Amino acid sequence: MAGPARHYGPRCLDHGVCFNLWAPTAQSVELLEAGRPPLRMMRDHDGWYQALSPTAHVGTRYQFRINEDLVVPDPASFFQPDDVGAPSEVVDTAAFRDSVLYPGRPWAEAVIYELHVGTFSEEGTYAGVEKKLPYLRDLGITAIELMPLNDVPGRHNWGYDGVLLNAPNARYGRPEDLKRLLRAAHALDIMVYLDVVYNHFGPQLNYLHLYAESFFTARHSTGWGPAVNLEGHDGAFVREFLIENALMWLRDYGFDGLRLDAVHALKDDSDRHFLIELAETVRSQLPDRRVHLMLENEANQARLLDRAQGRTRLYDAQWGDDFHNALHVLLTGEDEGYYRAFADRPLEHLARALTEGFAYQGEIFPLHDEPRGEPSAHLPPDATIFFAQNHDQIGNRALGERLSALVGPEKLDQAMALVLLNPHIPLLFMGEEAAAETPFLFFADWSGEAAELTREGRRKEFARFKAFSTPGMRARIPDPCDEKTFGASKLDWAGIDRSPASARFRGLTARLLKIRREKIVPLIKRGFVSAHCRLLGENQRKGGLDARWRTQKGDILQIVANFADHELPMPALVAGESLWRLGAADAPALLPSDIIVRLGHEA
């Protein structure tokens, strides 16, 4: 093919714009540039179509016409001002690159605040997030993590049904507004992470299968539809597209890290797995920046988190769902759904997660009746991200209740202290710092058959739960496609500011984060070399625990917690400094919901 090298998305040149489309199963492709006659695109032997338009420029609207019939947006579009089915707009993301790079912060300093741009503020925009950055900085947050921004059909969506991965959702603002948010965060020394979804594409207005059939593969399947093809000759083009997407967010917009959604669904039998290629490419192309790569991985693959001479090789950390699930069972007593796999020995599961990262390291997982996980005791604590709440754990509940609606203030305080003062990386979900009471529900803006399937699928999903065992009970589940469901999920900042309970809990969060910054982070930077945990009480299912971590220099971090509904005998406490105690400082026994955090030194 003559002309510039093929490249996903439009490439702005001095003499126009070069348009590219990989459409190996199309017979013909035309460029439809607004205000210009159709331009037939040339094809090469790999199925790439290309056309150079001397009249196109930044801001030009365009589409492609496939086989003289189907009109589609650019699958690599950098912006869709009028939603995913409308014309794409030429954007030069390279122009967003900063001449002076924000260096980022060490991973040990990460305190992550996950948020959904559309529901975090009343405006539901990047500007709405930007207004709250000083508040988050003063709280002690060092990184915000945005739920997926890739464009999806409709007015509101969690973001995991992405169709156009390179196009930040126009509902939140223009690409320039997103860049402004990142620069504002960096000016306050707040890192910005992005949740990206590479394991599937959304079902609506996704035209890829009509002109690039080999973008997907029938060899593998996912719970959300056809698997993305990562293998063989055509799979190489798909891998390139996804890796270029990662580099665009990191290099052009300046994101400080990515959280890869559900990577266990990335099916790849290649000699070099896609996840390894992505991480190695990012680290080789951005060598002078601190870039943090995180995984959601049900498979608990410790090998992706391995360190080399104490430094991250591929991925910095994995979301610690095992920790969350065990803690949730202990706090609430719930044992249905995926909590069933942790309800037999929740205290033991929690203790193992605290000291070894994963609770399941190759044992039979009850929900699948097959082994899950790999040995992880060799990993440092900061290889797992711990949380008591996140978008999934709240939004996957039928009624979207937060932990503040499920337990009393004492247990809520205990959970927050445990999450923020253990040596793993902490994550809070928006509003959690103030014990927000607004739900976070599952929502989407589908219509017609897709809306009905989503609505019924949601109700069917919860039919096996006792609380929703009858049609009448299931009728209480909010309709995901009703705009009221989206509106109910917005944080009520006015209510938070008026609430004495929110003010108290926000103060608690700030104090705990100050302790973490001053006492826990230095220990993480020194490096932990061992950890062990002893269970307390006669009831091994729901008692207490005494966890200890030791650094190479002999520092001992101790956390003692009581999850029973009665007092427990006080274990031996390390000599040294008391960092935190929820119960009375002089109480001789461990009270219910008590938690003690101490810092000492090996004799």
C-alpha positions as CSV (number, residue, x, y, z in Angstrom):
1,M,0.0,0.0,0.0
2,A,1.4,3.4,-1.0
3,G,1.4,6.3,1.4
4,P,1.8,6.5,5.2
5,A,2.1,3.3,7.2
6,R,-1.2,1.8,8.3
7,H,-2.4,3.1,11.6
8,Y,-5.5,2.6,13.6
9,G,-7.6,5.8,13.5
10,P,-7.0,8.9,11.5
11,R,-3.4,10.3,11.3
12,C,-3.0,14.0,11.0
13,L,-0.3,15.0,8.5
14,D,1.0,18.3,7.2
15,H,-0.9,17.8,3.9
16,G,-4.2,16.4,5.2
17,V,-5.4,13.4,7.1
18,C,-4.7,9.7,6.4
19,F,-7.6,7.5,7.1
20,N,-7.2,3.8,7.8
21,L,-9.6,0.9,8.4
22,W,-8.8,-2.8,8.9
23,A,-11.7,-4.6,7.2
24,P,-10.5,-7.9,5.9
25,T,-13.9,-9.3,5.1
26,A,-15.2,-6.2,3.3
27,Q,-15.3,-6.1,-0.5
28,S,-15.0,-2.3,-0.7
29,V,-14.7,0.7,1.6
30,E,-15.4,4.3,0.9
31,L,-14.5,7.3,3.1
32,L,-17.4,9.6,3.7
33,E,-16.0,12.9,4.6
34,A,-18.5,15.6,5.6
35,G,-19.1,18.0,2.7
36,R,-17.0,16.0,0.2
37,P,-17.9,13.3,-2.3
38,P,-17.2,9.6,-1.3
39,L,-13.6,8.6,-1.7
40,R,-12.8,4.9,-2.5
41,M,-10.1,3.5,-0.2
42,M,-7.3,1.3,-1.4
43,R,-6.8,-2.2,0.0
44,D,-3.7,-4.1,0.8
45,H,-3.2,-7.9,1.1
46,D,-3.9,-7.9,4.8
47,G,-7.3,-6.2,4.5
48,W,-6.2,-2.7,5.4
49,Y,-8.0,0.1,3.6
50,Q,-6.4,3.6,3.4
51,A,-7.1,7.0,1.9
52,L,-5.4,10.3,2.1
53,S,-7.7,13.4,2.2
54,P,-6.0,16.7,1.6
55,T,-9.1,18.6,2.7
56,A,-9.6,16.8,6.1
57,H,-8.3,18.3,9.3
58,V,-8.8,18.3,13.0
59,G,-12.5,18.6,13.6
60,T,-13.6,17.0,10.3
61,R,-16.5,14.6,10.6
62,Y,-16.3,11.3,8.7
63,Q,-17.7,7.8,8.4
64,F,-16.9,4.7,6.3
65,R,-19.3,3.0,3.8
66,I,-18.8,-0.8,3.6
67,N,-19.7,-2.7,0.4
68,E,-21.5,0.4,-0.9
69,D,-24.2,-0.1,1.7
70,L,-23.4,-0.1,5.4
71,V,-22.4,3.2,6.9
72,V,-20.3,2.9,10.1
73,P,-18.2,5.0,12.4
74,D,-14.5,4.5,12.6
75,P,-13.9,1.6,15.1
76,A,-10.7,3.5,16.0
77,S,-12.5,6.8,16.3
78,F,-10.9,9.2,18.8
79,F,-14.2,11.0,19.4
80,Q,-17.9,10.6,18.7
81,P,-19.6,14.0,19.5
82,D,-23.1,12.7,18.7
83,D,-22.9,9.1,20.1
84,V,-21.5,5.9,18.7
85,G,-23.7,5.5,15.7
86,A,-23.0,9.0,14.3
87,P,-20.0,10.4,12.4
88,S,-16.6,10.3,13.9
89,E,-14.5,13.4,14.5
90,V,-10.8,13.8,13.6
91,V,-8.9,14.4,16.8
92,D,-5.1,14.5,17.0
93,T,-4.4,12.9,20.4
94,A,-0.7,13.3,19.9
95,A,-1.2,17.0,20.4
96,F,-2.3,16.3,24.0
97,R,1.2,15.0,25.0
98,D,2.8,17.0,27.7
99,S,6.2,18.6,27.1
100,V,7.0,18.2,30.7
101,L,5.9,14.8,32.0
102,Y,4.2,14.4,35.4
103,P,6.5,11.8,37.1
104,G,3.7,10.1,39.0
105,R,4.1,8.7,42.5
106,P,5.7,5.5,43.8
107,W,3.3,2.6,43.9
108,A,3.7,2.3,47.7
109,E,2.0,5.7,48.0
110,A,-1.1,4.8,46.1
111,V,-4.5,5.3,47.8
112,I,-7.0,4.7,45.0
113,Y,-10.4,6.4,44.8
114,E,-12.6,4.7,42.2
115,L,-15.4,6.8,40.6
116,H,-17.9,6.8,37.8
117,V,-17.7,10.2,36.0
118,G,-21.4,10.3,35.2
119,T,-22.6,9.8,38.8
120,F,-19.8,11.2,40.9
121,S,-21.1,14.8,40.5
122,E,-24.4,16.4,39.7
123,E,-23.0,17.6,36.4
124,G,-21.7,14.1,35.5
125,T,-18.8,15.5,33.6
126,Y,-15.0,15.7,33.7
127,A,-15.4,19.3,35.0
128,G,-17.6,17.9,37.9
129,V,-14.7,15.6,38.9
130,E,-12.2,18.4,38.6
131,K,-14.1,20.6,41.1
132,K,-13.7,17.8,43.7
133,L,-10.0,17.2,43.3
134,P,-8.9,19.6,46.2
135,Y,-11.4,17.8,48.5
136,L,-9.8,14.4,47.5
137,R,-6.3,15.7,48.0
138,D,-7.1,17.0,51.4
139,L,-8.7,13.7,52.4
140,G,-5.4,11.9,51.5
141,I,-6.3,10.4,48.2
142,T,-3.3,10.0,45.9
143,A,-4.9,8.4,42.8
144,I,-8.4,8.5,41.2
145,E,-9.5,5.6,39.0
146,L,-12.1,6.4,36.4
147,M,-14.5,3.6,35.4
148,P,-14.3,3.0,31.6
149,L,-14.6,6.0,29.4
150,N,-14.8,4.2,26.0
151,D,-17.8,5.2,24.2
152,V,-21.0,3.2,24.5
153,P,-24.5,3.6,23.0
154,G,-26.9,5.8,24.9
155,R,-26.9,8.4,27.6
156,H,-25.5,6.4,30.6
157,N,-23.8,3.2,31.2
158,W,-21.2,1.7,33.6
159,G,-18.8,1.7,30.6
160,Y,-18.1,-2.0,30.3
161,D,-20.2,-2.3,27.1
162,G,-17.7,-0.3,25.1
163,V,-18.0,-0.2,21.3
164,L,-15.4,2.4,20.4
165,L,-12.4,2.0,22.7
166,N,-10.4,5.0,21.6
167,A,-13.3,7.5,21.9
168,P,-13.9,9.0,25.4
169,N,-17.6,9.2,26.1
170,A,-19.0,12.6,24.8
171,R,-21.5,12.6,27.7
172,Y,-18.7,13.6,30.0
173,G,-17.2,16.3,27.8
174,R,-14.7,16.6,24.9
175,P,-11.3,15.0,24.8
176,E,-9.8,18.4,25.7
177,D,-11.9,18.4,28.9
178,L,-10.5,15.0,29.8
179,K,-7.0,16.2,29.3
180,R,-7.8,19.3,31.4
181,L,-8.9,17.0,34.2
182,L,-5.6,15.0,34.1
183,R,-3.5,18.2,34.2
184,A,-5.5,19.5,37.1
185,A,-5.1,16.3,39.0
186,H,-1.4,16.2,38.3
187,A,-1.0,19.8,39.5
188,L,-2.3,18.5,42.9
189,D,0.0,15.5,42.8
190,I,-2.9,13.1,42.2
191,M,-2.4,10.3,39.8
192,V,-5.2,9.3,37.4
193,Y,-5.9,5.6,36.5
194,L,-8.3,4.3,33.9
195,D,-10.3,1.1,33.8
196,V,-10.0,-0.5,30.3
197,V,-12.0,-3.4,28.9
198,Y,-10.3,-5.6,26.3
199,N,-12.1,-8.9,26.9
200,H,-15.2,-8.2,24.9
201,F,-17.1,-5.4,23.0
202,G,-20.6,-4.2,23.8
203,P,-23.6,-5.7,21.9
204,Q,-25.2,-2.6,20.5
205,L,-24.0,-0.7,17.5
206,N,-20.9,-2.9,17.2
207,Y,-20.3,-3.4,13.5
208,L,-16.9,-5.0,13.6
209,H,-18.2,-8.5,12.9
210,L,-19.7,-7.3,9.6
211,Y,-16.4,-6.3,8.0
212,A,-13.7,-7.7,10.3
213,E,-15.0,-11.1,11.2
214,S,-11.6,-12.3,12.4
215,F,-11.6,-9.6,15.1
216,F,-13.5,-12.2,17.1
217,T,-12.9,-15.9,17.3
218,A,-15.2,-18.9,17.8
219,R,-12.4,-20.9,19.4
220,H,-13.1,-19.2,22.7
221,S,-16.1,-17.7,24.4
222,T,-16.8,-15.3,27.3
223,G,-19.8,-14.6,29.4
224,W,-20.5,-11.4,27.5
225,G,-20.3,-12.6,23.9
226,P,-17.7,-13.6,21.3
227,A,-14.1,-13.7,22.5
228,V,-11.7,-11.1,21.0
229,N,-9.2,-12.9,18.7
230,L,-5.7,-12.7,20.0
231,E,-4.1,-15.5,18.1
232,G,-2.6,-16.1,14.7
233,H,-2.1,-13.8,11.8
234,D,-5.3,-11.7,12.2
235,G,-5.0,-11.8,15.9
236,A,-1.8,-9.9,15.6
237,F,-3.7,-6.9,14.3
238,V,-6.2,-7.1,17.1
239,R,-3.4,-7.2,19.7
240,E,-1.8,-4.2,18.0
241,F,-5.1,-2.3,18.2
242,L,-5.6,-3.0,21.9
243,I,-2.0,-2.2,22.8
244,E,-2.2,1.0,20.8
245,N,-5.3,1.9,22.8
246,A,-3.4,1.4,26.1
247,L,-0.5,3.5,24.8
248,M,-2.9,6.3,23.7
249,W,-4.4,6.7,27.2
250,L,-1.0,6.6,28.9
251,R,1.2,8.5,26.4
252,D,-1.2,11.0,24.8
253,Y,-3.7,11.7,27.6
254,G,-1.1,11.1,30.3
255,F,-2.9,8.6,32.5
256,D,-0.7,7.2,35.2
257,G,-2.0,3.6,35.0
258,L,-4.5,1.2,33.7
259,R,-6.8,-1.3,35.4
260,L,-7.5,-4.2,33.0
261,D,-11.0,-5.6,33.5
262,A,-11.6,-9.4,33.9
263,V,-8.4,-10.5,32.2
264,H,-9.3,-14.1,32.9
265,A,-11.6,-13.8,30.0
266,L,-8.8,-12.8,27.6
267,K,-8.4,-16.3,26.0
268,D,-5.0,-16.6,24.3
269,D,-3.1,-19.8,23.5
270,S,-0.2,-17.9,21.7
271,D,3.4,-18.5,22.8
272,R,3.5,-15.0,24.2
273,H,0.3,-14.2,26.0
274,F,-1.4,-10.9,25.1
275,L,-1.1,-9.7,28.8
276,I,2.6,-10.2,28.7
277,E,3.0,-8.5,25.4
278,L,0.9,-5.5,26.6
279,A,2.9,-5.0,29.8
280,E,6.3,-5.4,28.2
281,T,5.4,-3.0,25.4
282,V,4.1,-0.4,27.8
283,R,7.1,-0.6,30.0
284,S,9.6,-0.5,27.1
285,Q,7.9,2.5,25.4
286,L,7.3,4.5,28.5
287,P,10.6,3.9,30.4
288,D,10.9,7.3,32.1
289,R,7.5,7.3,33.8
290,R,6.0,5.6,36.7
291,V,3.2,3.6,35.0
292,H,1.0,1.4,37.2
293,L,-0.7,-1.6,35.6
294,M,-3.4,-3.4,37.6
295,L,-5.5,-6.5,36.9
296,E,-8.9,-7.9,37.8
297,N,-8.2,-11.6,37.5
298,E,-10.4,-14.3,38.9
299,A,-7.7,-16.8,38.0
300,N,-5.4,-15.4,40.8
301,Q,-2.3,-15.8,38.5
302,A,0.6,-14.8,40.8
303,R,3.1,-15.1,38.0
304,L,1.8,-11.9,36.4
305,L,2.6,-10.0,39.6
306,D,6.1,-11.4,40.1
307,R,8.9,-9.0,41.1
308,A,12.5,-9.0,39.8
309,Q,15.0,-7.6,42.4
310,G,12.1,-6.1,44.2
311,R,10.8,-4.2,41.1
312,T,7.6,-4.8,39.1
313,R,8.2,-6.8,36.0
314,L,4.8,-6.9,34.4
315,Y,1.8,-5.9,36.6
316,D,2.0,-4.0,39.8
317,A,-1.1,-5.5,41.5
318,Q,-4.3,-7.4,41.2
319,W,-7.7,-6.5,42.8
320,G,-8.0,-8.5,46.0
321,D,-11.5,-9.9,45.7
322,D,-10.7,-12.7,48.0
323,F,-10.0,-10.2,50.8
324,H,-13.2,-8.4,50.1
325,N,-15.4,-11.5,50.0
326,A,-14.1,-13.0,53.2
327,L,-14.4,-9.6,55.0
328,H,-17.9,-9.1,53.7
329,V,-19.0,-12.5,55.0
330,L,-17.5,-11.7,58.4
331,L,-19.2,-8.2,58.6
332,T,-22.6,-9.1,57.2
333,G,-23.1,-12.9,57.6
334,E,-24.2,-13.1,53.9
335,D,-23.4,-16.5,52.3
336,E,-25.2,-16.5,49.0
337,G,-23.8,-16.1,45.5
338,Y,-20.0,-15.9,45.3
339,Y,-19.9,-15.4,49.1
340,R,-20.7,-19.1,49.4
341,A,-17.1,-19.9,48.5
342,F,-15.9,-17.9,51.5
343,A,-18.7,-18.7,54.0
344,D,-17.2,-22.0,55.2
345,R,-14.1,-20.5,56.8
346,P,-14.2,-16.7,56.3
347,L,-11.7,-15.9,59.1
348,E,-9.2,-18.3,57.7
349,H,-9.7,-16.9,54.1
350,L,-9.3,-13.4,55.4
351,A,-6.1,-14.3,57.3
352,R,-4.6,-15.9,54.3
353,A,-5.5,-13.0,52.0
354,L,-3.9,-10.5,54.5
355,T,-0.6,-12.4,54.8
356,E,-0.3,-14.1,51.3
357,G,-2.5,-11.9,49.0
358,F,-4.8,-14.7,47.7
359,A,-7.1,-16.9,49.7
360,Y,-7.4,-19.4,46.9
361,Q,-4.0,-20.6,45.7
362,G,-4.8,-23.7,43.7
363,E,-7.5,-25.2,46.0
364,I,-10.8,-26.3,44.6
365,F,-13.1,-23.3,44.3
366,P,-16.6,-24.3,45.3
367,L,-18.4,-22.2,42.7
368,H,-16.5,-23.9,39.8
369,D,-15.6,-27.2,41.3
370,E,-12.0,-26.9,40.0
371,P,-8.7,-25.5,41.2
372,R,-8.4,-21.7,41.3
373,G,-5.3,-19.6,41.8
374,E,-1.5,-20.0,42.2
375,P,0.8,-19.8,45.3
376,S,1.2,-16.1,46.2
377,A,2.9,-16.1,49.6
378,H,6.2,-14.9,47.9
379,L,4.5,-11.7,46.6
380,P,4.8,-8.4,48.6
381,P,1.6,-7.0,50.1
382,D,1.5,-4.2,47.6
383,A,0.9,-6.8,44.8
384,T,-2.8,-6.9,45.8
385,I,-5.3,-4.0,46.1
386,F,-7.7,-4.4,49.0
387,F,-11.2,-2.8,49.4
388,A,-14.3,-3.2,51.4
389,Q,-16.4,-1.8,48.5
390,N,-16.1,-1.1,44.8
391,H,-18.4,-0.6,41.8
392,D,-18.9,-4.4,41.3
393,Q,-19.4,-5.4,44.9
394,I,-22.1,-2.7,45.3
395,G,-23.6,-2.5,41.9
396,N,-23.8,-6.3,41.5
397,R,-26.2,-6.4,44.4
398,A,-29.9,-6.4,43.3
399,L,-30.6,-3.1,45.1
400,G,-27.1,-1.6,44.9
401,E,-26.7,-1.1,48.7
402,R,-23.5,0.2,50.1
403,L,-21.9,-1.4,53.1
404,S,-23.2,1.6,55.2
405,A,-26.8,0.2,54.6
406,L,-25.8,-3.3,55.6
407,V,-23.8,-2.9,58.9
408,G,-23.7,-0.5,61.8
409,P,-21.2,2.3,62.4
410,E,-18.8,0.2,64.5
411,K,-18.4,-2.5,61.8
412,L,-18.1,0.2,59.2
413,D,-15.3,1.9,61.2
414,Q,-13.5,-1.4,61.7
415,A,-13.6,-2.2,58.0
416,M,-12.2,1.2,57.1
417,A,-9.4,0.9,59.6
418,L,-8.5,-2.6,58.3
419,V,-8.5,-1.5,54.6
420,L,-6.5,1.7,55.2
421,L,-3.9,0.5,57.7
422,N,-2.9,-2.9,56.3
423,P,0.2,-2.9,54.0
424,H,-1.7,-3.8,50.8
425,I,-2.8,-1.0,48.4
426,P,-6.2,0.4,49.5
427,L,-9.1,1.4,47.2
428,L,-12.2,3.3,48.2
429,F,-15.3,3.7,46.1
430,M,-16.7,7.1,45.6
431,G,-18.6,8.3,48.6
432,E,-17.3,5.5,50.8
433,E,-15.1,8.0,52.7
434,A,-18.3,9.7,53.9
435,A,-20.5,6.6,54.5
436,A,-22.7,7.8,51.6
437,E,-26.1,6.2,51.7
438,T,-27.0,6.6,48.0
439,P,-27.0,3.2,46.2
440,F,-24.9,2.5,43.2
441,L,-27.1,0.4,40.9
442,F,-26.5,-1.3,37.6
443,F,-27.7,0.9,34.8
444,A,-27.6,1.1,31.0
445,D,-29.5,3.0,28.3
446,W,-30.7,0.2,26.1
447,S,-34.0,0.2,24.3
448,G,-36.3,-2.4,22.7
449,E,-35.2,-6.1,22.9
450,A,-31.8,-5.3,24.4
451,A,-33.5,-3.5,27.3
452,E,-35.9,-6.3,27.9
453,L,-33.2,-8.9,27.8
454,T,-31.1,-6.9,30.3
455,R,-34.1,-6.3,32.6
456,E,-35.1,-10.0,32.6
457,G,-31.5,-11.2,32.8
458,R,-31.0,-9.1,35.9
459,R,-34.1,-10.5,37.6
460,K,-33.2,-14.1,36.6
461,E,-29.7,-13.6,38.0
462,F,-31.1,-13.0,41.5
463,A,-33.9,-15.6,41.4
464,R,-31.7,-18.1,43.4
465,F,-31.3,-15.6,46.3
466,K,-33.8,-16.1,49.2
467,A,-34.6,-12.3,49.2
468,F,-35.7,-12.5,45.6
469,S,-37.2,-16.0,45.3
470,T,-40.6,-15.0,44.1
471,P,-41.7,-12.9,41.1
472,G,-43.1,-10.3,43.5
473,M,-39.8,-10.0,45.3
474,R,-37.9,-9.7,42.0
475,A,-40.2,-6.9,40.8
476,R,-38.5,-4.7,43.5
477,I,-35.2,-4.9,41.5
478,P,-34.8,-1.5,39.7
479,D,-35.0,-1.6,36.0
480,P,-31.4,-1.0,34.7
481,C,-32.7,0.9,31.7
482,D,-35.0,3.3,33.6
483,E,-33.3,6.7,33.8
484,K,-34.4,6.9,37.4
485,T,-32.0,4.0,38.2
486,F,-29.1,6.1,36.8
487,G,-30.3,9.2,38.7
488,A,-30.6,7.3,42.0
489,S,-27.0,6.3,41.7
490,K,-25.6,9.8,41.7
491,L,-23.8,10.9,44.8
492,D,-25.8,13.4,46.9
493,W,-23.1,15.8,47.9
494,A,-25.6,18.2,49.5
495,G,-26.9,15.4,51.7
496,I,-23.3,14.3,52.6
497,D,-22.4,17.8,53.6
498,R,-25.5,18.1,55.8
499,S,-25.0,14.7,57.5
500,P,-23.3,14.6,60.9
501,A,-22.6,10.9,60.4
502,S,-20.9,11.6,57.1
503,A,-18.8,14.3,58.6
504,R,-17.7,12.0,61.4
505,F,-16.8,9.2,59.0
506,R,-15.0,11.6,56.6
507,G,-12.9,12.7,59.6
508,L,-12.1,9.1,60.5
509,T,-11.0,8.4,56.9
510,A,-8.7,11.4,56.9
511,R,-7.1,10.5,60.2
512,L,-6.5,6.9,59.0
513,L,-5.0,8.1,55.8
514,K,-2.7,10.4,57.7
515,I,-1.5,7.4,59.7
516,R,-1.0,5.4,56.6
517,R,1.0,8.1,54.9
518,E,3.2,8.7,57.9
519,K,3.6,5.1,59.3
520,I,2.5,2.4,56.8
521,V,3.9,3.7,53.5
522,P,7.5,3.9,54.8
523,L,7.3,0.2,55.8
524,I,6.0,-0.7,52.3
525,K,9.0,1.1,50.8
526,R,11.4,-0.7,53.1
527,G,9.9,-4.0,52.0
528,F,8.2,-6.7,54.0
529,V,10.0,-10.1,54.1
530,S,7.5,-12.2,56.1
531,A,3.9,-12.3,57.4
532,H,1.9,-14.6,59.6
533,C,-1.6,-14.6,61.2
534,R,-3.1,-16.4,64.2
535,L,-6.8,-16.9,64.6
536,L,-8.3,-15.9,67.9
537,G,-11.3,-17.4,69.8
538,E,-12.8,-20.8,69.9
539,N,-15.1,-20.2,66.9
540,Q,-12.7,-20.5,63.9
541,R,-15.5,-19.4,61.6
542,K,-16.1,-16.0,63.2
543,G,-13.6,-15.0,65.8
544,G,-10.7,-12.7,65.6
545,L,-7.2,-12.5,64.1
546,D,-3.7,-11.4,65.0
547,A,-1.7,-10.5,61.8
548,R,1.9,-9.5,61.7
549,W,4.2,-8.3,59.0
550,R,8.0,-7.9,59.3
551,T,10.3,-5.7,57.2
552,Q,13.9,-6.5,56.3
553,K,14.9,-4.0,59.0
554,G,12.9,-5.7,61.7
555,D,9.9,-3.4,61.9
556,I,6.8,-5.3,63.0
557,L,3.3,-4.1,61.9
558,Q,0.5,-5.8,63.9
559,I,-3.2,-5.7,63.3
560,V,-5.6,-7.4,65.8
561,A,-9.3,-7.5,64.9
562,N,-12.4,-9.0,66.5
563,F,-15.2,-10.0,64.2
564,A,-17.2,-12.0,66.8
565,D,-20.2,-10.6,68.6
566,H,-18.6,-11.1,72.0
567,E,-15.4,-10.2,73.7
568,L,-12.2,-12.1,73.0
569,P,-9.1,-12.5,75.2
570,M,-6.4,-9.9,74.3
571,P,-3.4,-11.5,72.5
572,A,0.1,-10.4,73.2
573,L,0.8,-7.0,71.6
574,V,4.1,-6.0,70.1
575,A,6.0,-3.5,72.2
576,G,6.1,-0.1,70.6
577,E,3.7,2.5,69.2
578,S,-0.1,2.2,69.1
579,L,-1.2,3.6,65.8
580,W,-4.9,2.9,66.2
581,R,-7.5,1.3,68.4
582,L,-11.2,1.4,67.7
583,G,-12.2,0.3,71.2
584,A,-11.4,1.9,74.5
585,A,-7.6,2.3,74.8
586,D,-7.4,0.7,78.2
587,A,-9.9,-2.2,77.6
588,P,-8.2,-5.4,78.7
589,A,-10.1,-7.6,76.2
590,L,-11.0,-7.3,72.5
591,L,-14.5,-5.9,72.3
592,P,-16.8,-6.7,69.3
593,S,-15.7,-4.8,66.2
594,D,-12.5,-3.8,67.9
595,I,-9.3,-3.3,65.9
596,I,-5.8,-2.5,67.1
597,V,-2.9,-1.5,64.9
598,R,0.6,-1.3,66.4
599,L,4.1,-0.7,65.2
600,G,7.1,-2.2,66.9
601,H,10.5,-3.6,66.2
602,E,12.0,-7.0,66.4
603,A,14.0,-7.6,69.6
